[in-house]
Amino acid sequence: MRLPGEVPVVLSATLRGAAAAPDAVLLSLSAPGARSVTWSLSRALLADGLRRPARLDGVTVRTRPVTHPRMVHITLRRDAAAASVALPLRDVERYLRDSAAPAAPGGRFPTSEASPA
């Protein structure tokens, strides 16, 4: 993750679903010794961003086939602040594939830990 004017920071990232919002993906980011931050984004936005740049509200998802062909870049904006996160493409594709079927009532949604970039 890179904050404006800052050096990159290595974070742990987790993608997971939520029973209350089956069309949403929760992206949780955490660093050792810090509390985690969770963003909710559209599952369709995440999938669309793998094929072409996609944006909804304050979230942009895209790949950069020439410069970073195996990464998914997610930019999170709120007010004047923005942060960019790069996740391995294979992990995002696996999460979307594994979570394609809806969870059974009382069941659990899949969780995917993004591996270090």
GUMITI-904482 format. One line per field, with one value per atom (N, C-alpha, C, O): z, x, y; atom name. Coordinates in Angstrom, 2 decimals, decimal comma. Each point is the difference from the previous one (the first is absolute). Layout:
BEGIN
z c(Z:...)
x c(X:...)
y c(Y:...)
atomo c(CA:...)
This chain:
BEGIN
z c(0,00:0,00:0,00:0,63:-1,33:-0,04:0,35:-0,64:1,65:0,36:-0,74:-0,27:-0,09:-0,74:0,72:1,19:-1,93:0,57:0,93:0,66:-0,58:0,92:-0,78:-1,20:1,88:-0,59:0,09:0,82:-1,66:0,07:1,37:0,65:-0,24:1,27:-0,32:-0,78:1,39:-0,21:1,00:1,21:-1,74:0,81:-0,27:-1,04:1,99:-0,20:-0,57:0,50:-1,54:-0,62:-0,01:-0,28:0,61:-0,01:-0,78:0,23:-1,15:-0,72:0,59:0,18:0,13:0,53:-0,35:-0,34:0,43:-0,26:1,31:1,08:-1,20:1,17:-0,24:-1,05:2,02:-0,14:-0,21:-0,71:1,34:-0,10:-1,37:-0,38:-0,37:-1,32:-0,94:-0,24:-0,31:-0,81:-1,28:-0,56:0,09:-1,21:0,33:-0,90:2,17:0,42:0,32:0,34:-0,47:0,42:1,06:-0,19:1,29:1,05:-0,15:0,01:-0,14:-0,10:1,32:0,31:0,48:1,29:-0,14:-0,51:0,98:-0,06:1,42:0,81:-0,51:1,35:-0,06:-0,91:1,91:0,17:1,42:0,89:-0,64:1,37:0,97:-0,25:1,35:1,03:-0,29:0,76:-1,84:-0,34:-0,19:-0,31:0,50:-0,20:-1,49:-0,81:0,47:-1,42:-0,47:0,78:-2,08:-0,67:-1,04:-0,74:0,68:-0,95:-0,93:0,45:-1,74:-1,02:-0,64:-0,17:-0,17:-0,71:-1,45:-0,28:-0,64:-1,40:-0,72:0,49:-1,61:-0,80:-0,60:-0,55:0,68:-0,61:-1,52:-0,60:0,00:-1,45:-0,38:-1,04:1,87:-0,25:0,01:-0,87:1,86:0,09:-1,24:-0,58:0,17:-1,18:-1,27:-0,84:0,68:-1,18:-0,09:-1,09:2,25:0,02:-0,46:-0,32:0,28:-0,52:-1,52:-0,59:-0,06:-1,46:-0,56:-1,08:1,84:-0,45:1,23:1,00:-1,05:1,17:0,34:-0,88:2,16:0,45:1,24:0,85:-0,76:1,14:0,45:-0,81:2,13:0,60:1,31:0,85:-0,69:1,19:0,17:-0,92:2,07:0,25:-0,21:0,50:-1,24:-0,19:-1,49:-0,83:0,50:-1,37:0,02:0,86:-1,81:-0,12:-1,43:-0,96:0,84:-1,33:0,06:1,06:-2,21:-0,14:-0,88:-0,68:0,71:-0,87:-0,77:0,41:-1,52:-0,70:-0,43:-0,06:-0,23:-0,48:1,16:-0,02:1,02:1,07:1,17:0,61:-0,28:1,11:-0,39:0,49:-1,38:-0,56:0,98:-0,30:1,44:0,93:1,25:1,02:-1,09:1,17:-0,33:-1,14:2,16:-0,08:0,87:1,17:-1,72:0,72:0,40:-0,84:2,13:0,53:0,65:0,90:-1,34:0,59:0,79:-0,51:1,77:0,91:0,29:0,47:-0,76:0,22:0,98:-0,01:0,87:0,92:0,25:0,45:-0,74:0,08:-0,84:-1,18:1,74:-0,76:0,09:-0,65:1,44:0,20:-0,95:-0,42:0,09:-0,83:0,40:0,42:-0,57:0,24:-1,12:-0,46:0,03:-1,05:0,57:0,74:-1,10:0,46:-1,24:-0,94:0,95:-1,09:0,56:0,97:-1,58:0,42:-1,14:-1,17:1,47:-1,06:-0,78:0,59:-1,90:-0,88:0,28:0,04:0,15:0,22:1,26:0,03:1,02:1,23:-0,18:0,53:-1,29:-0,24:-0,89:0,26:-1,30:-0,87:0,79:-0,18:1,04:0,81:0,93:0,12:0,53:0,89:-0,79:0,44:-1,57:-0,80:-0,45:0,02:-0,42:-0,43:1,18:-0,12:1,23:1,16:0,65:0,64:-0,78:0,65:-0,97:0,35:-1,54:-1,01:0,42:-0,29:0,97:0,44:1,30:0,90:-0,80:1,25:1,18:-0,15:1,30:1,22:0,38:-0,14:0,62:0,49:1,26:0,70:-0,40:1,23:1,20:0,23:0,51:1,15:-0,36:0,87:-2,18:-0,45:0,07:0,35:-0,68:0,03:-1,41:-0,91:0,74:-1,27:-0,04:1,04:-2,21:-0,10:0,40:-0,13:0,62:0,35:-0,76:-0,15:-0,33:-0,70:0,56:0,02:0,42:0,45:-1,22:-0,69:0,43:-1,12:0,42:1,08:-1,94:0,32:-0,25:-0,75:1,35:-0,21:-1,47:-0,75:0,36:-1,42:-0,37:-1,15)
x c(0,86:-0,86:0,89:1,06:-1,46:0,76:-0,94:-1,04:1,41:-0,75:0,61:1,21:-1,98:0,56:1,22:-0,06:1,17:1,20:0,75:0,95:-1,34:0,63:0,66:-0,24:1,05:0,62:-1,00:-0,91:1,08:-0,92:0,06:1,04:-2,18:-0,13:-0,50:-0,93:1,54:-0,46:-1,11:0,17:-1,30:-1,17:-0,47:0,29:-1,03:-0,71:-1,37:-0,67:0,25:-1,30:-0,85:0,49:-1,77:-0,94:-1,24:-0,56:0,13:-1,26:-1,01:0,31:-1,50:-1,03:-1,37:-0,15:-0,84:-1,38:-0,70:0,54:-1,76:-0,81:-1,42:-0,58:0,01:-1,36:-1,01:-0,99:1,23:-0,94:0,03:-0,95:2,03:0,14:0,68:1,20:-1,96:0,61:0,68:0,83:-1,17:0,64:1,21:0,58:-0,18:1,14:1,20:-0,15:1,32:1,25:0,59:0,07:0,35:0,65:1,50:0,51:0,20:1,46:0,54:-0,14:0,74:0,57:1,51:0,66:-0,13:1,43:0,51:-0,63:1,78:0,56:1,52:0,60:-0,01:1,45:0,29:-0,83:1,98:0,34:-0,10:0,54:-1,23:-0,11:-1,02:-0,10:-0,65:-1,01:-1,35:-0,08:-0,98:-1,33:-0,28:0,52:-1,33:-0,30:-1,05:-0,77:0,79:-0,96:-0,72:0,65:-1,96:-0,78:-0,78:-0,69:0,80:-0,75:-0,97:0,32:-1,48:-0,98:-0,04:-0,11:0,21:-0,10:-0,87:-0,21:-0,27:-0,88:0,77:1,09:-1,67:0,59:0,10:0,99:-2,02:0,00:1,12:0,64:-0,41:1,08:1,35:0,84:-0,63:1,25:0,20:1,09:-2,12:0,09:0,20:0,83:-1,55:0,15:1,41:0,55:0,02:1,33:1,09:1,11:-1,39:0,99:0,06:1,01:-2,08:-0,06:0,31:0,58:-0,97:0,21:-0,09:-0,58:1,12:-0,12:-1,47:-0,81:0,48:-1,38:-0,01:0,89:-1,92:-0,10:-1,44:-0,93:0,75:-1,30:0,21:0,78:-1,46:0,16:1,49:0,62:-0,05:1,39:0,96:1,13:-1,54:0,85:0,28:-0,92:2,20:0,42:0,76:0,85:-1,16:0,67:0,52:-0,72:2,00:0,57:1,23:0,59:-0,24:1,28:0,87:-0,49:1,78:0,93:0,78:1,10:-1,68:0,59:1,45:0,75:-0,34:1,36:0,99:1,04:-1,36:0,97:-0,08:1,02:-2,21:-0,19:-1,05:-1,13:1,49:-1,01:-0,64:-1,06:1,66:-0,55:-0,59:-0,16:-0,18:-0,52:-1,34:-0,25:-0,60:-1,24:0,20:0,38:-0,62:0,19:-1,35:-0,87:0,70:-1,25:0,33:0,85:-1,51:0,17:-1,25:-1,11:1,31:-1,09:0,07:1,02:-2,12:-0,03:-1,09:-1,10:1,44:-0,99:0,38:1,11:-2,04:0,27:1,23:0,04:0,96:1,20:1,09:1,04:-1,23:1,03:-0,22:-1,12:2,22:-0,07:1,13:1,07:-1,33:1,02:-0,12:-1,09:2,23:0,03:0,53:0,98:-1,64:0,37:0,21:-0,79:1,86:0,25:-0,11:0,69:-1,56:-0,20:0,37:-0,21:0,76:0,32:-1,27:-1,01:1,10:-1,12:-0,53:-1,21:2,10:-0,43:-0,86:-0,95:1,27:-0,78:-1,40:-0,97:0,89:-1,31:-0,84:-1,19:1,79:-0,74:-0,49:-1,14:1,98:-0,39:-1,16:-0,95:1,02:-1,08:-1,31:-1,02:1,04:-1,22:-0,55:-1,21:2,09:-0,43:-0,59:-1,08:1,79:-0,44:-1,26:-0,75:0,51:-1,16:-1,16:-0,97:1,05:-1,05:-1,35:-1,03:1,02:-1,26:-0,45:0,82:-2,09:-0,47:0,12:-0,13:0,37:0,11:-1,38:-1,00:0,96:-1,26:-0,42:0,85:-2,15:-0,44:0,79:0,09:0,48:0,80:1,41:0,82:-0,53:1,33:0,98:-0,35:1,60:1,05:0,40:0,00:0,36:0,51:1,50:0,66:-0,12:1,43:0,83:-0,45:1,64:0,95:1,27:0,38:0,30:1,25:1,02:-0,21:1,34:1,12:0,85:0,42:-0,17:0,87:1,43:0,42:0,33:1,39:0,83:-0,42:1,60:0,85:0,31:0,19:-0,16:0,24:1,44:0,38)
y c(-1,17:1,17:1,21:-0,01:1,06:1,24:1,16:0,19:0,55:1,20:1,18:-0,03:1,07:1,13:0,57:0,32:-0,20:0,57:-0,93:0,43:-1,68:-0,96:-1,13:-0,16:-0,59:-1,19:-1,16:0,04:-1,07:-1,15:-0,68:-0,03:-0,51:-0,72:-1,40:-0,16:-0,86:-1,37:-0,29:0,16:-0,59:-0,31:-1,41:-0,59:0,06:-1,25:0,36:0,91:-1,61:0,27:-1,26:-1,10:1,26:-1,11:0,41:1,07:-1,92:0,20:-0,98:-1,18:1,67:-0,89:0,56:1,17:-2,05:0,40:0,31:-0,22:0,73:0,32:-0,46:0,28:-1,00:-0,51:1,13:-0,17:1,31:1,13:0,66:0,69:-0,89:0,63:-0,99:0,10:-1,06:-1,06:0,50:-0,71:1,91:0,54:0,85:0,62:-0,57:0,80:-0,89:-1,17:1,77:-0,63:0,92:1,22:-1,79:0,77:-0,18:-1,12:2,24:0,00:0,52:1,19:-2,07:0,38:0,12:-0,91:2,03:0,26:0,18:0,68:-1,28:0,15:-0,04:-0,58:1,20:0,00:-0,42:0,21:-0,81:-0,40:1,18:1,08:-1,30:1,03:1,09:0,97:-1,10:1,01:-0,67:-1,19:1,95:-0,57:-0,12:0,77:-1,73:-0,21:1,01:0,55:-0,34:0,88:-0,85:-0,74:0,84:-0,80:0,92:0,92:-1,18:0,71:-0,99:-1,18:1,66:-0,81:0,48:1,20:-2,16:0,36:-1,01:-1,12:1,51:-0,85:-1,17:0,16:-1,35:-1,19:0,18:-0,38:0,97:0,24:0,99:-0,17:1,18:0,95:-0,71:0,24:-1,09:-0,74:-0,87:-0,02:-0,70:-0,86:0,83:-0,37:1,47:0,85:0,58:0,13:0,23:0,58:-0,94:0,45:-1,74:-0,96:0,04:-0,40:0,88:0,06:1,38:0,13:0,91:1,38:0,90:-0,41:1,61:0,89:0,22:0,29:-0,41:0,14:0,90:-0,07:0,92:0,92:0,13:0,07:-0,05:0,20:0,74:-0,44:1,54:0,84:0,30:0,51:-0,81:0,33:-1,14:0,04:-1,07:-1,18:-0,20:-0,02:-0,12:-0,30:-1,33:-0,22:-0,66:-1,29:-0,12:0,26:-0,66:-0,16:-0,90:-0,20:-0,33:-0,69:0,89:0,90:-1,16:0,72:-1,06:-0,38:-0,09:-1,15:0,20:-0,97:2,19:0,22:0,12:-0,65:1,47:0,25:-0,97:-0,31:-0,17:-0,94:-1,04:0,04:-0,97:-0,91:-0,96:-0,55:0,32:-0,98:0,63:-0,67:1,95:0,72:0,67:0,40:-0,30:0,76:1,23:-0,12:1,29:1,25:0,56:0,24:-0,03:0,54:1,33:0,07:0,99:1,32:0,33:-0,06:0,41:0,33:1,50:0,50:0,21:1,45:0,37:-0,55:1,49:0,56:1,44:0,30:0,60:1,43:0,31:-0,37:1,03:0,36:-1,06:0,14:-1,18:-1,02:-1,18:-0,29:-0,38:-1,20:-0,94:0,44:-1,72:-1,02:-1,02:-0,32:-0,20:-1,02:-1,31:-0,01:-1,07:-1,33:-0,87:0,04:-0,84:-0,94:-1,41:-0,35:-0,47:-1,38:-0,94:0,34:-1,50:-0,95:-0,40:-0,36:0,44:-0,33:-1,41:-0,21:-0,76:-1,39:-0,13:-0,79:1,58:-0,07:0,59:-0,53:1,62:0,63:-0,91:-0,18:-0,39:-0,91:-1,22:-0,44:-0,10:-1,17:0,36:-0,78:1,94:0,42:0,10:-0,53:1,20:0,17:-1,36:-0,22:-0,67:-1,34:-0,79:-0,58:0,56:-0,79:0,55:-0,75:2,03:0,61:0,22:0,68:-1,26:0,22:-0,56:0,60:-1,74:-0,59:0,67:0,20:0,14:0,62:-0,97:-1,21:1,77:-0,82:-0,52:0,71:-1,92:-0,57:0,76:0,54:-0,51:0,68:-0,54:-1,20:2,13:-0,38:-0,43:-0,30:0,28:-0,40:1,15:1,13:-1,43:1,00:0,37:-0,83:2,10:0,46:-0,29:0,04:-0,33:-0,26:1,23:1,14:-1,40:1,04:-0,29:-1,17:2,19:-0,19:0,95:1,21:-1,76:0,82:0,29:-0,92:2,19:0,36:-0,24:0,41:-1,09:-0,27:1,25:0,88:-0,79:1,18:0,19:-0,96:2,21:0,33:-0,21:0,22)
atomo c(N:CA:C:O:N:CA:C:O:N:CA:C:O:N:CA:C:O:N:CA:C:O:N:CA:C:O:N:CA:C:O:N:CA:C:O:N:CA:C:O:N:CA:C:O:N:CA:C:O:N:CA:C:O:N:CA:C:O:N:CA:C:O:N:CA:C:O:N:CA:C:O:N:CA:C:O:N:CA:C:O:N:CA:C:O:N:CA:C:O:N:CA:C:O:N:CA:C:O:N:CA:C:O:N:CA:C:O:N:CA:C:O:N:CA:C:O:N:CA:C:O:N:CA:C:O:N:CA:C:O:N:CA:C:O:N:CA:C:O:N:CA:C:O:N:CA:C:O:N:CA:C:O:N:CA:C:O:N:CA:C:O:N:CA:C:O:N:CA:C:O:N:CA:C:O:N:CA:C:O:N:CA:C:O:N:CA:C:O:N:CA:C:O:N:CA:C:O:N:CA:C:O:N:CA:C:O:N:CA:C:O:N:CA:C:O:N:CA:C:O:N:CA:C:O:N:CA:C:O:N:CA:C:O:N:CA:C:O:N:CA:C:O:N:CA:C:O:N:CA:C:O:N:CA:C:O:N:CA:C:O:N:CA:C:O:N:CA:C:O:N:CA:C:O:N:CA:C:O:N:CA:C:O:N:CA:C:O:N:CA:C:O:N:CA:C:O:N:CA:C:O:N:CA:C:O:N:CA:C:O:N:CA:C:O:N:CA:C:O:N:CA:C:O:N:CA:C:O:N:CA:C:O:N:CA:C:O:N:CA:C:O:N:CA:C:O:N:CA:C:O:N:CA:C:O:N:CA:C:O:N:CA:C:O:N:CA:C:O:N:CA:C:O:N:CA:C:O:N:CA:C:O:N:CA:C:O:N:CA:C:O:N:CA:C:O:N:CA:C:O:N:CA:C:O:N:CA:C:O:N:CA:C:O:N:CA:C:O:N:CA:C:O:N:CA:C:O:N:CA:C:O:N:CA:C:O:N:CA:C:O:N:CA:C:O:N:CA:C:O:N:CA:C:O:N:CA:C:O:N:CA:C:O:N:CA:C:O:N:CA:C:O:N:CA:C:O:N:CA:C:O:N:CA:C:O:N:CA:C:O:N:CA:C:O:N:CA:C:O:N:CA:C:O:N:CA:C:O:N:CA:C:O:N:CA:C:O:N:CA:C:O:N:CA:C:O)
